[in-house]
């Protein structure tokens, strides 16, 4: 581990994970609209997706995907389509403007929220770029497997803390009350953000 700067790797992962983006916005929105259990389920899905991309990048899959443009393009268009669907869903909620009623969270809906978070992160092309850069820059070639495992676990623990922290914060009473008072405004903002993110993925030169 002497050639690996774990604090710098964790700082980069913290800045990327905690900054506003589709994942954190989805966790926040779900936590306010559907309660803490639902928000934690989405956070768990996002964390799992983050862990999967981290492992893939550590062992070279990210580089393989970037070298084969068609694989990357599949993820790119899937991610844009998923964000577009979230934008439409938020726009419909803003248009309906119904008063907030936190739904019962069944085991089935927990699985659905988990799948939502997992799907969101697995179809995020920027996750491939981020983790690919993280391991190519932060971990020297020929690093032992033990060092890779240490980085994977450390970044995974950080992701778990950040994403679940978002769920706890935004499922607090004050945040839910703020959402209830301005539900249409929140949902309209979510729709605009998700739509803009989808358009950006479709038009940006990511590789």
C-alpha positions as CSV (number, residue, x, y, z in Angstrom):
1,X,0.0,0.0,0.0
2,X,3.0,2.3,0.2
3,X,2.5,3.4,-3.5
4,X,-1.3,4.0,-3.0
5,X,-2.6,7.2,-1.5
6,X,-5.7,6.0,0.1
7,X,-6.7,9.4,1.6
8,X,-6.6,11.0,-1.8
9,X,-8.6,8.1,-3.3
10,X,-11.2,8.5,-0.6
11,X,-11.3,12.2,-1.0
12,X,-12.0,11.8,-4.7
13,X,-14.7,9.2,-4.0
14,X,-16.3,11.5,-1.4
15,X,-16.4,14.5,-3.7
16,X,-17.9,12.4,-6.5
17,X,-20.4,10.5,-4.3
18,X,-21.6,13.4,-2.2
19,X,-21.9,16.0,-5.0
20,X,-25.5,16.5,-6.3
21,X,-26.3,14.1,-9.1
22,X,-28.9,11.6,-10.3
23,X,-28.2,9.1,-7.5
24,X,-28.2,11.5,-4.6
25,X,-31.3,13.3,-6.0
26,X,-33.2,10.1,-6.3
27,X,-32.3,9.1,-2.8
28,X,-33.3,12.5,-1.5
29,X,-36.6,12.5,-3.4
30,X,-37.6,9.0,-2.5
31,X,-36.7,9.6,1.2
32,X,-38.9,12.7,1.3
33,X,-41.8,11.2,-0.7
34,X,-41.9,7.6,0.6
35,X,-40.1,7.7,3.9
36,X,-36.8,6.4,5.4
37,X,-37.1,2.7,4.6
38,X,-37.7,3.4,0.9
39,X,-34.9,5.9,0.9
40,X,-32.5,3.5,2.5
41,X,-33.5,0.8,0.0
42,X,-32.6,3.2,-2.9
43,X,-29.4,4.0,-1.2
44,X,-28.6,0.3,-0.8
45,X,-29.2,-0.2,-4.5
46,X,-26.9,2.8,-5.5
47,X,-24.2,1.5,-3.1
48,X,-24.4,-2.0,-4.6
49,X,-24.1,-0.5,-8.1
50,X,-21.1,1.6,-7.0
51,X,-19.5,-1.5,-5.5
52,X,-20.0,-3.4,-8.7
53,X,-18.4,-0.7,-10.8
54,X,-15.6,-0.4,-8.3
55,X,-14.8,-4.1,-8.5
56,X,-15.1,-4.1,-12.3
57,X,-12.7,-1.2,-12.7
58,X,-10.2,-2.6,-10.2
59,X,-9.9,-5.8,-12.2
60,X,-9.9,-4.2,-15.6
61,X,-13.5,-4.5,-16.9
62,X,-13.9,-0.7,-17.1
63,X,-10.9,-0.5,-19.4
64,X,-12.4,-3.3,-21.6
65,X,-15.7,-1.4,-21.9
66,X,-14.0,1.8,-22.8
67,X,-11.9,0.0,-25.4
68,X,-15.1,-1.5,-26.9
69,X,-17.2,1.5,-27.8
70,X,-20.3,-0.4,-28.4
71,X,-20.4,-1.7,-24.8
72,X,-20.0,1.8,-23.5
73,X,-22.7,3.1,-25.8
74,X,-25.2,0.5,-24.6
75,X,-24.7,1.8,-21.0
76,X,-24.8,5.4,-22.2
77,X,-28.2,5.1,-24.0
78,X,-29.6,2.9,-21.2
79,X,-28.7,5.5,-18.7
80,X,-30.2,8.3,-20.7
81,X,-33.4,6.4,-21.2
82,X,-33.6,5.6,-17.5
83,X,-33.1,9.2,-16.5
84,X,-35.7,10.3,-19.1
85,X,-38.2,7.9,-17.5
86,X,-37.5,9.4,-14.1
87,X,-38.0,12.9,-15.6
88,X,-41.4,11.9,-17.0
89,X,-42.4,10.3,-13.8
90,X,-41.5,13.4,-11.8
91,X,-43.2,15.7,-14.3
92,X,-46.4,13.7,-14.0
93,X,-46.2,13.9,-10.2
94,X,-45.7,17.7,-10.5
95,X,-48.7,18.0,-12.9
96,X,-51.0,15.9,-10.6
97,X,-50.1,18.0,-7.6
98,X,-51.7,15.7,-5.1
99,X,-51.1,16.2,-1.4
100,X,-48.3,14.1,0.1
101,X,-49.3,10.8,1.6
102,X,-46.4,8.6,2.6
103,X,-47.3,5.1,1.3
104,X,-47.0,1.8,3.2
105,X,-43.6,0.3,2.4
106,X,-44.0,-3.4,1.8
107,X,-41.3,-5.9,1.2
108,X,-42.1,-5.9,-2.5
109,X,-41.8,-2.1,-2.7
110,X,-38.5,-2.2,-0.8
111,X,-37.2,-4.6,-3.5
112,X,-38.5,-2.2,-6.1
113,X,-36.8,0.8,-4.5
114,X,-33.6,-1.2,-4.3
115,X,-33.8,-2.2,-8.0
116,X,-34.4,1.5,-8.8
117,X,-31.2,2.6,-7.1
118,X,-29.2,-0.3,-8.6
119,X,-30.5,0.3,-12.1
120,X,-29.8,4.0,-11.8
121,X,-26.1,3.4,-10.9
122,X,-25.5,0.5,-13.3
123,X,-26.7,2.6,-16.2
124,X,-24.6,5.6,-15.3
125,X,-21.8,5.9,-17.9
126,X,-20.0,8.4,-15.7
127,X,-19.6,5.8,-13.0
128,X,-17.5,3.8,-15.5
129,X,-15.3,6.8,-16.2
130,X,-15.0,7.8,-12.6
131,X,-14.0,4.4,-11.3
132,X,-11.8,3.7,-14.3
133,X,-9.9,7.0,-13.6
134,X,-9.8,6.3,-9.9
135,X,-8.0,3.0,-10.2
136,X,-5.8,3.9,-13.2
137,X,-4.5,7.1,-11.5
138,X,-4.7,6.1,-7.8
139,X,-3.5,2.5,-8.0
140,X,-0.2,1.8,-9.7
141,X,0.1,-1.1,-12.3
142,X,1.0,-4.4,-10.7
143,X,-0.5,-3.5,-7.3
144,X,-1.2,-6.7,-5.3
145,X,-4.7,-8.1,-5.0
146,X,-4.6,-7.3,-1.2
147,X,-4.1,-3.6,-2.1
148,X,-7.0,-3.6,-4.6
149,X,-9.3,-5.3,-2.0
150,X,-8.4,-2.7,0.6
151,X,-9.2,0.2,-1.8
152,X,-12.5,-1.5,-2.9
153,X,-13.6,-2.0,0.7
154,X,-12.6,1.5,1.7
155,X,-14.4,3.1,-1.2
156,X,-17.4,0.9,-0.7
157,X,-17.6,1.8,3.0
158,X,-17.4,5.5,2.1
159,X,-20.2,5.1,-0.5
160,X,-22.4,3.3,2.0
161,X,-22.0,6.1,4.5
162,X,-22.6,8.9,2.0
163,X,-25.6,7.4,0.3
164,X,-27.3,6.1,3.4
165,X,-26.5,9.5,5.1
166,X,-28.5,11.2,2.4
167,X,-31.5,8.9,3.1
168,X,-31.4,9.6,6.8
169,X,-31.1,13.4,6.3
170,X,-33.8,13.7,3.7
171,X,-36.2,11.4,5.6
172,X,-36.1,13.6,8.7
173,X,-39.3,15.4,9.8
174,X,-38.3,18.9,8.7
175,X,-37.4,17.7,5.2
176,X,-40.6,15.7,4.7
177,X,-42.6,18.7,5.9
178,X,-40.8,21.0,3.5
179,X,-41.5,18.5,0.7
180,X,-45.2,18.3,1.6
181,X,-45.5,22.1,1.5
182,X,-43.9,22.4,-1.9
183,X,-44.4,19.0,-3.5
184,X,-45.1,20.3,-7.0
185,X,-42.0,22.5,-6.9
186,X,-39.8,19.7,-5.8
187,X,-41.1,17.3,-8.4
188,X,-40.8,19.9,-11.2
189,X,-37.2,20.5,-10.2
190,X,-36.6,16.7,-10.2
191,X,-38.1,16.5,-13.7
192,X,-35.9,19.3,-15.0
193,X,-32.8,17.9,-13.4
194,X,-33.3,14.3,-14.7
195,X,-34.3,15.6,-18.1
196,X,-31.2,17.8,-18.3
197,X,-29.0,14.9,-17.1
198,X,-30.4,12.6,-19.8
199,X,-29.8,15.1,-22.5
200,X,-26.3,15.8,-21.2
201,X,-25.4,12.1,-21.4
202,X,-26.8,11.8,-24.9
203,X,-24.9,14.9,-26.2
204,X,-21.7,14.9,-24.1
205,X,-18.5,13.5,-25.5
206,X,-17.8,11.1,-22.6
207,X,-14.9,9.1,-24.2
